Amino acid sequence: MFIPATVEKQYEQAKADDLKVLVVGAGIAGVTAAQLLRRGGRHPVVIERTGDASAAGYMLALMPMVDAAIEDLAVGDRYRASSVALQRYAVHGHTGRLLREDSMAEIMASFGDYRGIARGELLDVLSADGCPVAFDSTVTEIRETPRGVEARVATADVAQRLDFDLIVIADGMHSTTRELVPAYRPAGITDTKWGGWVVWARSKDAEHAEVETDLGEEVWGDGFFIGMYPVAGALGIFLGGPRADTIAGPGPFTERIRARLATINPRIAGALTAVAEDANPYYWSLTDCRAPAWTTGHTVLLGDAAAGFLPTAGVGAGMAMESAWVLARMLRHADRAGLSRLLRAFEQGQRPRVEAAQDNSRQLAKVMFRRSRTLAWARELAMRFMSVERALRPIQRLLGNQPDPDALVRERAGATQR
Protein backbone atom coordinates (compact mmCIF):
# COMPACT_ATOMS: atom_id res chain seq x y z
CA MET A 1 0.00 0.00 0.00
CA PHE A 2 1.06 3.59 -0.52
CA ILE A 3 2.09 5.47 2.62
CA PRO A 4 2.05 9.28 2.37
CA ALA A 5 5.48 10.50 3.47
CA THR A 6 7.06 13.92 3.05
CA VAL A 7 10.12 14.44 0.92
CA GLU A 8 11.97 15.62 4.03
CA LYS A 9 11.20 12.45 5.99
CA GLN A 10 12.22 10.18 3.13
CA TYR A 11 15.39 12.19 2.45
CA GLU A 12 16.44 11.95 6.09
CA GLN A 13 16.32 8.15 5.84
CA ALA A 14 18.20 8.17 2.52
CA LYS A 15 21.13 10.18 3.90
CA ALA A 16 22.78 7.09 5.35
CA ASP A 17 22.60 5.11 2.09
CA ASP A 18 25.68 4.44 0.00
CA LEU A 19 23.65 5.78 -2.93
CA LYS A 20 20.97 8.43 -2.49
CA VAL A 21 18.27 7.71 -5.08
CA LEU A 22 15.27 9.79 -6.14
CA VAL A 23 12.46 7.94 -7.96
CA VAL A 24 10.14 10.25 -9.88
CA GLY A 25 6.75 8.63 -10.48
CA ALA A 26 4.75 6.11 -8.43
CA GLY A 27 3.52 4.10 -11.40
CA ILE A 28 4.40 0.53 -12.27
CA ALA A 29 8.05 1.10 -13.23
CA GLY A 30 8.79 3.53 -10.40
CA VAL A 31 7.15 1.46 -7.67
CA THR A 32 8.79 -1.77 -8.87
CA ALA A 33 12.24 -0.14 -8.83
CA ALA A 34 11.69 1.60 -5.49
CA GLN A 35 10.41 -1.50 -3.72
CA LEU A 36 13.25 -3.64 -5.05
CA LEU A 37 15.77 -1.05 -3.86
CA ARG A 38 14.11 -1.01 -0.45
CA ARG A 39 14.30 -4.79 -0.18
CA GLY A 40 18.00 -4.40 -0.94
CA GLY A 41 18.45 -2.11 2.06
CA ARG A 42 18.31 1.30 0.44
CA HIS A 43 15.79 4.08 1.09
CA PRO A 44 14.89 5.78 -2.20
CA VAL A 45 12.90 8.98 -2.08
CA VAL A 46 9.72 8.48 -4.12
CA ILE A 47 7.64 11.39 -5.38
CA GLU A 48 4.41 11.46 -7.40
CA ARG A 49 2.88 14.45 -9.16
CA THR A 50 -0.74 13.43 -8.47
CA GLY A 51 -2.44 14.01 -5.16
CA ASP A 52 -3.30 10.48 -4.11
CA ALA A 53 -2.76 6.78 -4.75
CA SER A 54 -5.78 6.46 -7.02
CA ALA A 55 -6.30 3.00 -8.47
CA ALA A 56 -7.83 4.48 -11.63
CA GLY A 57 -6.40 2.96 -14.75
CA TYR A 58 -6.87 0.09 -17.10
CA MET A 59 -6.46 -3.64 -17.50
CA LEU A 60 -3.07 -5.22 -18.04
CA ALA A 61 -1.93 -8.53 -19.47
CA LEU A 62 1.39 -9.50 -17.91
CA MET A 63 3.73 -11.95 -19.56
CA PRO A 64 6.30 -14.01 -17.65
CA MET A 65 9.05 -11.39 -17.93
CA VAL A 66 7.55 -9.95 -14.72
CA ASP A 67 8.15 -13.14 -12.73
CA ALA A 68 11.68 -12.24 -11.60
CA ALA A 69 10.51 -8.95 -10.08
CA ILE A 70 7.50 -10.62 -8.46
CA GLU A 71 9.79 -13.27 -6.95
CA ASP A 72 12.37 -10.78 -5.63
CA LEU A 73 9.57 -8.75 -4.05
CA ALA A 74 8.15 -11.94 -2.47
CA VAL A 75 4.60 -11.08 -3.58
CA GLY A 76 3.88 -14.12 -5.75
CA ASP A 77 0.89 -15.37 -3.74
CA ARG A 78 -0.70 -11.93 -3.66
CA TYR A 79 -0.06 -11.44 -7.37
CA ARG A 80 -1.78 -14.69 -8.27
CA ALA A 81 -4.71 -13.98 -5.95
CA SER A 82 -5.19 -10.51 -7.50
CA SER A 83 -5.05 -11.66 -11.12
CA VAL A 84 -6.45 -14.32 -13.44
CA ALA A 85 -4.68 -16.76 -15.75
CA LEU A 86 -5.30 -15.85 -19.39
CA GLN A 87 -5.31 -19.26 -21.03
CA ARG A 88 -7.23 -18.57 -24.26
CA TYR A 89 -7.31 -15.83 -26.86
CA ALA A 90 -10.06 -15.42 -29.47
CA VAL A 91 -10.29 -13.00 -32.37
CA HIS A 92 -13.37 -12.02 -34.38
CA GLY A 93 -13.46 -10.47 -37.84
CA HIS A 94 -15.06 -7.24 -38.97
CA THR A 95 -18.54 -8.79 -39.14
CA GLY A 96 -18.24 -10.22 -35.63
CA ARG A 97 -17.71 -13.79 -36.80
CA LEU A 98 -15.25 -15.82 -34.71
CA LEU A 99 -12.09 -16.34 -36.78
CA ARG A 100 -9.97 -18.41 -34.42
CA GLU A 101 -9.23 -19.26 -30.82
CA ASP A 102 -5.71 -20.05 -29.64
CA SER A 103 -4.36 -21.52 -26.43
CA MET A 104 -2.22 -18.96 -24.60
CA ALA A 105 -1.48 -21.65 -22.02
CA GLU A 106 0.31 -23.70 -24.68
CA ILE A 107 2.12 -20.69 -26.14
CA MET A 108 3.41 -19.62 -22.72
CA ALA A 109 3.87 -23.13 -21.30
CA SER A 110 7.66 -23.11 -21.37
CA PHE A 111 7.97 -19.56 -20.03
CA GLY A 112 5.43 -19.11 -17.22
CA ASP A 113 2.00 -17.63 -16.56
CA TYR A 114 0.21 -15.05 -18.68
CA ARG A 115 -2.08 -13.14 -16.32
CA GLY A 116 -4.71 -10.41 -16.42
CA ILE A 117 -4.76 -7.77 -13.68
CA ALA A 118 -6.12 -4.26 -13.16
CA ARG A 119 -3.46 -1.56 -12.95
CA GLY A 120 -4.61 -0.48 -9.48
CA GLU A 121 -4.48 -4.07 -8.22
CA LEU A 122 -0.95 -4.45 -9.59
CA LEU A 123 0.20 -1.33 -7.77
CA ASP A 124 -1.31 -2.74 -4.56
CA VAL A 125 0.62 -5.98 -5.11
CA LEU A 126 3.91 -4.21 -5.81
CA SER A 127 3.54 -1.95 -2.76
CA ALA A 128 2.40 -4.72 -0.41
CA ASP A 129 5.31 -4.12 1.99
CA GLY A 130 4.40 -0.44 2.24
CA CYS A 131 5.60 2.19 -0.20
CA PRO A 132 6.29 5.70 1.19
CA VAL A 133 5.45 8.36 -1.40
CA ALA A 134 5.43 12.16 -1.38
CA PHE A 135 2.33 13.13 -3.35
CA ASP A 136 1.72 16.45 -5.14
CA SER A 137 5.46 16.61 -5.76
CA THR A 138 7.45 17.31 -8.91
CA VAL A 139 11.00 17.94 -10.03
CA THR A 140 11.36 21.37 -11.58
CA GLU A 141 15.11 21.46 -12.20
CA ILE A 142 17.94 18.94 -12.61
CA ARG A 143 21.61 19.89 -12.48
CA GLU A 144 24.40 17.35 -12.67
CA THR A 145 27.49 18.15 -10.66
CA PRO A 146 30.92 16.50 -10.39
CA ARG A 147 29.70 14.73 -7.25
CA GLY A 148 26.20 13.71 -8.32
CA VAL A 149 22.94 15.35 -9.32
CA GLU A 150 20.99 18.17 -7.76
CA ALA A 151 17.19 18.23 -8.04
CA ARG A 152 14.81 21.04 -7.23
CA VAL A 153 11.76 19.29 -5.77
CA ALA A 154 8.53 21.26 -5.44
CA THR A 155 5.75 20.17 -3.09
CA ALA A 156 2.71 22.42 -2.64
CA ASP A 157 4.18 25.87 -1.92
CA VAL A 158 7.61 24.58 -0.86
CA ALA A 159 10.59 24.00 -3.16
CA GLN A 160 13.95 22.69 -2.04
CA ARG A 161 17.23 21.69 -3.67
CA LEU A 162 18.40 18.21 -2.73
CA ASP A 163 21.52 16.28 -3.65
CA PHE A 164 21.27 12.71 -4.99
CA ASP A 165 23.55 10.21 -6.63
CA LEU A 166 20.88 8.97 -9.01
CA ILE A 167 17.50 10.13 -10.31
CA VAL A 168 15.23 7.41 -11.73
CA ILE A 169 12.74 9.12 -14.04
CA ALA A 170 9.59 7.02 -14.27
CA ASP A 171 6.79 9.57 -14.63
CA GLY A 172 5.20 8.12 -17.73
CA MET A 173 4.98 8.48 -21.49
CA HIS A 174 4.36 12.23 -21.22
CA SER A 175 7.18 12.74 -18.74
CA THR A 176 8.01 16.33 -17.96
CA THR A 177 11.01 15.36 -15.84
CA ARG A 178 12.99 13.88 -18.73
CA GLU A 179 12.86 17.31 -20.40
CA LEU A 180 14.97 18.64 -17.52
CA VAL A 181 17.83 16.19 -18.08
CA PRO A 182 21.05 17.76 -19.39
CA ALA A 183 21.40 17.39 -23.18
CA TYR A 184 17.72 16.39 -23.43
CA ARG A 185 16.49 15.36 -26.87
CA PRO A 186 12.75 14.95 -27.54
CA ALA A 187 11.28 11.46 -27.59
CA GLY A 188 10.07 10.13 -30.91
CA ILE A 189 6.30 9.66 -31.09
CA THR A 190 4.29 7.12 -33.09
CA ASP A 191 0.68 8.25 -33.45
CA THR A 192 -1.80 5.68 -34.75
CA LYS A 193 -4.46 8.43 -35.03
CA TRP A 194 -6.75 6.03 -33.16
CA GLY A 195 -8.17 6.25 -29.68
CA GLY A 196 -10.95 4.80 -27.61
CA TRP A 197 -12.66 4.28 -24.29
CA VAL A 198 -11.70 2.03 -21.39
CA VAL A 199 -14.52 0.84 -19.11
CA TRP A 200 -15.16 -1.97 -16.64
CA ALA A 201 -17.96 -4.52 -16.62
CA ARG A 202 -18.11 -6.12 -13.17
CA SER A 203 -18.68 -9.86 -13.23
CA LYS A 204 -21.44 -9.56 -10.60
CA ASP A 205 -23.51 -7.58 -13.13
CA ALA A 206 -26.00 -10.03 -14.65
CA GLU A 207 -26.00 -8.18 -17.95
CA HIS A 208 -22.32 -8.95 -18.35
CA ALA A 209 -22.40 -12.50 -17.00
CA GLU A 210 -20.46 -13.75 -20.01
CA VAL A 211 -17.18 -13.20 -18.17
CA GLU A 212 -15.03 -16.21 -18.96
CA THR A 213 -12.10 -15.44 -16.72
CA ASP A 214 -9.53 -17.30 -18.81
CA LEU A 215 -10.50 -15.84 -22.22
CA GLY A 216 -9.18 -12.65 -23.78
CA GLU A 217 -11.22 -11.68 -26.81
CA GLU A 218 -10.92 -9.08 -29.58
CA VAL A 219 -12.91 -7.89 -32.58
CA TRP A 220 -10.76 -6.55 -35.40
CA GLY A 221 -13.10 -4.34 -37.40
CA ASP A 222 -12.74 -2.07 -40.39
CA GLY A 223 -12.52 1.25 -38.58
CA PHE A 224 -13.14 -0.08 -35.07
CA PHE A 225 -11.62 -2.39 -32.48
CA ILE A 226 -13.15 -4.09 -29.43
CA GLY A 227 -10.96 -5.67 -26.76
CA MET A 228 -12.35 -7.67 -23.83
CA TYR A 229 -9.84 -8.70 -21.16
CA PRO A 230 -10.70 -10.42 -17.87
CA VAL A 231 -9.14 -9.47 -14.56
CA ALA A 232 -10.09 -10.60 -11.07
CA GLY A 233 -13.82 -9.88 -10.63
CA ALA A 234 -14.27 -7.80 -13.77
CA LEU A 235 -13.99 -7.57 -17.52
CA GLY A 236 -11.87 -4.75 -18.89
CA ILE A 237 -13.18 -3.34 -22.15
CA PHE A 238 -11.53 -1.17 -24.77
CA LEU A 239 -13.55 0.20 -27.68
CA GLY A 240 -11.64 2.25 -30.20
CA GLY A 241 -11.42 3.62 -33.70
CA PRO A 242 -9.98 6.54 -35.65
CA ARG A 243 -10.06 9.66 -33.49
CA ALA A 244 -11.95 11.45 -36.26
CA ASP A 245 -14.79 8.95 -35.68
CA THR A 246 -14.65 8.54 -31.90
CA ILE A 247 -14.99 12.30 -31.44
CA ALA A 248 -18.73 11.76 -31.88
CA GLY A 249 -18.78 10.13 -28.43
CA PRO A 250 -19.26 6.59 -27.12
CA GLY A 251 -23.03 6.45 -27.65
CA PRO A 252 -23.10 7.22 -31.38
CA PHE A 253 -19.93 5.21 -31.97
CA THR A 254 -21.27 2.06 -30.31
CA GLU A 255 -24.52 2.32 -32.30
CA ARG A 256 -22.54 2.61 -35.50
CA ILE A 257 -20.62 -0.57 -34.63
CA ARG A 258 -23.79 -2.50 -33.72
CA ALA A 259 -25.19 -1.67 -37.14
CA ARG A 260 -22.08 -3.01 -38.86
CA LEU A 261 -21.78 -6.31 -36.97
CA ALA A 262 -23.67 -9.25 -38.42
CA THR A 263 -22.77 -11.48 -35.46
CA ILE A 264 -22.87 -10.17 -31.90
CA ASN A 265 -22.25 -12.70 -29.13
CA PRO A 266 -23.41 -11.90 -25.56
CA ARG A 267 -19.97 -10.74 -24.50
CA ILE A 268 -19.59 -8.31 -27.39
CA ALA A 269 -23.13 -7.02 -26.79
CA GLY A 270 -22.37 -6.49 -23.12
CA ALA A 271 -19.11 -4.71 -23.93
CA LEU A 272 -20.84 -2.26 -26.27
CA THR A 273 -23.55 -1.61 -23.69
CA ALA A 274 -20.96 -1.03 -20.95
CA VAL A 275 -19.17 1.60 -23.04
CA ALA A 276 -22.38 3.34 -24.11
CA GLU A 277 -23.76 3.50 -20.55
CA ASP A 278 -20.61 4.42 -18.65
CA ALA A 279 -21.01 7.88 -17.17
CA ASN A 280 -17.34 8.80 -17.37
CA PRO A 281 -15.32 6.46 -19.61
CA TYR A 282 -11.56 6.95 -19.76
CA TYR A 283 -10.41 7.98 -23.25
CA TRP A 284 -7.04 6.61 -24.38
CA SER A 285 -5.24 8.12 -27.38
CA LEU A 286 -3.15 5.36 -28.92
CA THR A 287 0.36 6.75 -29.21
CA ASP A 288 3.75 5.57 -28.07
CA CYS A 289 7.13 7.20 -27.47
CA ARG A 290 10.80 6.27 -27.69
CA ALA A 291 13.48 8.33 -25.98
CA PRO A 292 16.71 8.64 -28.02
CA ALA A 293 18.83 8.10 -24.90
CA TRP A 294 18.04 6.62 -21.48
CA THR A 295 20.94 7.61 -19.27
CA THR A 296 23.39 10.30 -18.27
CA GLY A 297 26.01 10.02 -15.57
CA HIS A 298 23.41 10.30 -12.79
CA THR A 299 19.96 9.92 -14.38
CA VAL A 300 18.08 7.06 -15.98
CA LEU A 301 14.72 6.87 -17.78
CA LEU A 302 12.56 3.90 -16.87
CA GLY A 303 9.30 2.39 -18.11
CA ASP A 304 7.06 4.58 -20.28
CA ALA A 305 9.38 7.57 -19.83
CA ALA A 306 12.02 5.61 -21.77
CA ALA A 307 9.72 3.71 -24.14
CA GLY A 308 5.96 4.02 -23.90
CA PHE A 309 4.08 1.21 -25.61
CA LEU A 310 0.97 0.81 -27.69
CA PRO A 311 -1.29 -1.81 -26.07
CA THR A 312 -1.35 -4.08 -29.13
CA ALA A 313 1.04 -6.80 -27.89
CA GLY A 314 0.12 -6.55 -24.21
CA VAL A 315 3.77 -6.27 -23.21
CA GLY A 316 4.45 -2.65 -22.17
CA ALA A 317 3.87 -3.04 -18.42
CA GLY A 318 5.81 -6.29 -18.42
CA MET A 319 8.83 -4.69 -20.07
CA ALA A 320 8.65 -1.78 -17.60
CA MET A 321 8.76 -4.21 -14.68
CA GLU A 322 11.57 -6.20 -16.28
CA SER A 323 13.64 -3.04 -16.81
CA ALA A 324 13.04 -1.96 -13.22
CA TRP A 325 14.17 -5.37 -12.00
CA VAL A 326 17.33 -5.33 -14.15
CA LEU A 327 18.21 -1.82 -12.97
CA ALA A 328 17.63 -2.62 -9.29
CA ARG A 329 19.69 -5.81 -9.50
CA MET A 330 22.54 -3.97 -11.19
CA LEU A 331 22.41 -1.20 -8.58
CA ARG A 332 23.18 -3.81 -5.91
CA HIS A 333 26.75 -3.64 -7.22
CA ALA A 334 26.83 0.15 -7.64
CA ASP A 335 29.02 2.69 -5.97
CA ARG A 336 29.35 6.39 -6.60
CA ALA A 337 32.58 6.05 -8.58
CA GLY A 338 31.25 3.45 -11.03
CA LEU A 339 27.63 4.57 -11.30
CA SER A 340 27.94 6.26 -14.70
CA ARG A 341 29.50 3.15 -16.29
CA LEU A 342 26.86 0.91 -14.71
CA LEU A 343 24.03 3.04 -16.09
CA ARG A 344 25.55 2.86 -19.57
CA ALA A 345 25.77 -0.92 -19.24
CA PHE A 346 22.11 -1.04 -18.19
CA GLU A 347 21.04 0.96 -21.24
CA GLN A 348 23.22 -1.05 -23.63
CA GLY A 349 21.81 -4.32 -22.31
CA GLN A 350 18.13 -3.49 -21.79
CA ARG A 351 17.28 -0.92 -24.41
CA PRO A 352 17.54 -3.31 -27.42
CA ARG A 353 15.14 -5.73 -25.68
CA VAL A 354 12.60 -3.02 -24.94
CA GLU A 355 12.75 -1.53 -28.42
CA ALA A 356 12.39 -4.97 -30.04
CA ALA A 357 9.19 -5.50 -28.04
CA GLN A 358 8.04 -2.00 -28.94
CA ASP A 359 8.67 -2.70 -32.63
CA ASN A 360 6.45 -5.78 -32.35
CA SER A 361 3.65 -3.66 -30.85
CA ARG A 362 3.99 -1.11 -33.66
CA GLN A 363 3.85 -3.81 -36.34
CA LEU A 364 0.71 -5.32 -34.82
CA ALA A 365 -0.90 -1.87 -34.71
CA LYS A 366 -0.44 -1.54 -38.46
CA VAL A 367 -2.41 -4.76 -38.91
CA MET A 368 -5.08 -4.19 -36.25
CA PHE A 369 -5.94 -0.52 -36.71
CA ARG A 370 -7.31 -0.42 -40.22
CA ARG A 371 -10.19 1.44 -41.84
CA SER A 372 -10.87 -0.52 -45.01
CA ARG A 373 -13.36 -3.29 -45.77
CA THR A 374 -11.04 -4.71 -48.46
CA LEU A 375 -8.06 -4.80 -46.11
CA ALA A 376 -10.21 -6.35 -43.39
CA TRP A 377 -11.16 -9.23 -45.71
CA ALA A 378 -7.51 -9.73 -46.69
CA ARG A 379 -6.41 -9.66 -43.05
CA GLU A 380 -9.01 -12.24 -42.10
CA LEU A 381 -7.92 -14.54 -44.91
CA ALA A 382 -4.33 -14.32 -43.66
CA MET A 383 -5.41 -15.02 -40.09
CA ARG A 384 -6.64 -18.46 -41.09
CA PHE A 385 -2.98 -19.38 -41.41
CA MET A 386 -1.33 -17.07 -38.84
CA SER A 387 -1.81 -17.98 -35.17
CA VAL A 388 -1.27 -15.63 -32.25
CA GLU A 389 1.88 -17.64 -31.53
CA ARG A 390 3.35 -16.54 -34.83
CA ALA A 391 2.37 -12.92 -34.19
CA LEU A 392 4.06 -13.01 -30.79
CA ARG A 393 7.16 -14.89 -31.89
CA PRO A 394 9.44 -11.87 -31.28
CA ILE A 395 8.14 -11.70 -27.70
CA GLN A 396 8.71 -15.43 -27.29
CA ARG A 397 12.33 -14.92 -28.29
CA LEU A 398 12.69 -12.30 -25.58
CA LEU A 399 11.09 -14.61 -23.02
CA GLY A 400 13.44 -17.40 -24.03
CA ASN A 401 16.47 -15.16 -23.57
CA GLN A 402 15.93 -13.52 -20.18
CA PRO A 403 18.32 -10.71 -19.16
CA ASP A 404 21.14 -11.42 -16.70
CA PRO A 405 21.84 -8.26 -14.67
CA ASP A 406 24.87 -9.81 -12.96
CA ALA A 407 26.41 -10.63 -16.35
CA LEU A 408 25.89 -7.02 -17.45
CA VAL A 409 27.75 -5.87 -14.35
CA ARG A 410 30.59 -8.34 -14.99
CA GLU A 411 30.86 -7.15 -18.61
CA ARG A 412 31.05 -3.57 -17.37
CA ALA A 413 33.79 -4.53 -14.91
CA GLY A 414 35.73 -6.32 -17.64
CA ALA A 415 35.47 -3.33 -19.95
CA THR A 416 36.73 -1.08 -17.16
CA GLN A 417 39.75 -3.29 -16.52
CA ARG A 418 40.64 -3.39 -20.21
Secondary structure, DSSP 8 states (H G I E B T S, - for coil): -EEE--HHHHHHHHTTSSS-EEEE--SHHHHHHHHHHHHTT---EEE-SSSS------EEEE-GGGHHHHHHTT-HHHHHHTSEE--EEEEE-TTS-EEEEEEHHHHTTTT---EEEEHHHHHHHHTTT-EEEB-SEEEEEEEEETTEEEEEEEETTEEEEEEESEEEE-S-TT-SSGGGSTT----EEEEEEEEEEEEEEETT-GGG----TTEEEEEE-SS-EEEEEEETTEEEEEEEEEHHHHTT-HHHHHHHHHHH-S---HHHHHHHHHHHH-SS-EEEEEEEEE-S--B-SSEEE-GGGTEE--GGGS-HHHHHHHHHHHHHHHHTT--TTTHHHHHHHHHHHHHHHHHHHHHHHHHHHHHHS---HHHHHHHHHHHTT--HHHHTHHHHHHHTS---HHHHHHHHHHHHH-
